[in-house]
Amino acid sequence: MSIQVIHTPMSHPSDLLAEVARKLGGTKVLGVAIGSQADLAMLVRQRVPLAALDELARAGLSEREIDSLVIPQRTRRHRAVRHEPLSVEESDRAVRFARIQSLAEAAFQDRDKANLWLRRTLQELGGASPLTTARTDAGARLVETIIGKIAWGAPA
């Protein structure tokens, strides 16, 4: 009996870091290069620029999803007026959703399929969608586990 491993474009952790950084706008928006998990953690602590949300929208999150999952629109407008970055908590959520989306895209090897799956309610998640479940760190870890199973060939 042989096990079939699906090789994804993100077989290496640095590929995932690069994709997360790209989804947040890369060095141009973030102001720093992300080459390690430590760099990403430092970015969150130093607060992600508000402009990264525009990049998340370009990557596939709707404005409504950004509003409910990362930062409310009203707070976003106030931050924009004051030229303030996201809070540490909001930065963490923005990075989390960029990571979840990147992992799903790699597992499905198709952006559209991944984005559909992220919004589909799953029995395994108690009828919630992966995006909704990933609002918390514990939920994101569960979604990452499911994505890992899919990448290894389990049914979606």
N, C-alpha and C positions, 0 to 999 in steps of 0.2 A: 504494500500500500504506500503510495507516495502522497506527499502533501504539496499542494500547489501554492506557491507564494506569489501574490500579486506584487510586482515591483512598481512602486509609485514614483513620481518625480521627486518626492520628498522622502526618500529612503534614509537620508542622513539628517540629523538634527540641525545642522547648519543650513540645509535647504529650507526647513521650516522657519527658522529665524529670518532668513532672507525674504521669504514670502510674507511673513507677518510684517516685517519692516516695509516692504513694498506696498502692502495694503494700507499702511498708515501714512504713506507719502514718501518713504525713503529718506535719505539724508537731506534732501531739499526741504522737506516739511519738518522732519524731526530735529534737524540741526546736528545730529550725530549719526555715526555709522553704528549699526547693530551687528556685532560679530560674535556675540556670546549671550548666554542666558543672563550673565551678570550685567551686560550692557542693557538688556531689555528691562531687567529689574531696576537698574539705575534710572532709565528713562521714565518708568512709572513713578518712581520716588520724586523725580524732578518735574514731573507733570507733563503730559503730552500736550502739544500745541492744539488749539481748537481746530486749526486747518486740517488736522488728521481726520476729522469727522467727514469732511468733504471727500476725502480719499476713501474712507469706509463706504460712503454712499456710492462712489464710482466702482468699488469692489463688489457691490451687490446688496448692501443693507439699505432698506428703504428709509426715508426720513422718519416715517412713523416708528420703525423698529429702533432707529437711533434714539428717538424721543423716549420710547418706553424702556429700552434696554441699557442705554448708556447715560444720557442726560436729557432732561426735559427741554423742550424747545424754548420755553420762556427763560430758563436758566442759561441756556446757550446764547440767547440774544443779549442778556445782561453781561455775560462774559465777553462777548464780542465787543460790546460798547466800551468795556473797561480794558480790553486787550489782555485778558487773563487766559491762561491755559486751563485745561480740565483739572479737576481736583485729583488727588492720588487715587481715590476710589473710582472715579470716572475713567481715569487713565487705565486703571487695572481692567475695568470692564471693556474698554475699547480694545485693548491688547487681547483680552480673552476671546472676544468675538472674532477678531482677525485670525487668531490661532484656530478656533473651532472651524471657521469657514475654510481656512487653508487646509486643514486636515481632511475635511469632508471632500474638498475638491480633489485632493490627492487620492483619496480612497475610491471615489467614483470616477476619477480621471475625466471629469466633465463638469464644468462650472454650473451649467444649467441643472443637471441632475442633482448635483450637490446642494444647490440652493433650493430646489424643490424638496429634497429630503429634509433639509434643515427646518422647513416650515410645516412638514407633515406631522400629524399627531401619531404617536407611537404607543402601542399597548405597553411596551417595555418601560415607557416613561409615565405610566398612569394616564395615558390619553393626552399628554402634553407634547409639544413639539420640542425638538432638540434645542432650538434657539431659546425658547422660553425656559427650558430646564437649565440652560447654561447661564442663567442670570446669577447663579451663585457658584462659588468655586467648587462645592461638592457636586452640584449639578453638571458643571463643565467637565469634571473628572469622569462622571458617569457617561456623558456624551462622548468623550474621548475614548473611553473603553469600547463603546458600541462602534464607533468609527474604526477603531483598531480591529475589531472582529470582522467588520465589512472588508477592510483592506486585506485581511487574511482569507477572505472568501466566504464568510458567513452571509446568509441572505439579508438583504436590506429591508 
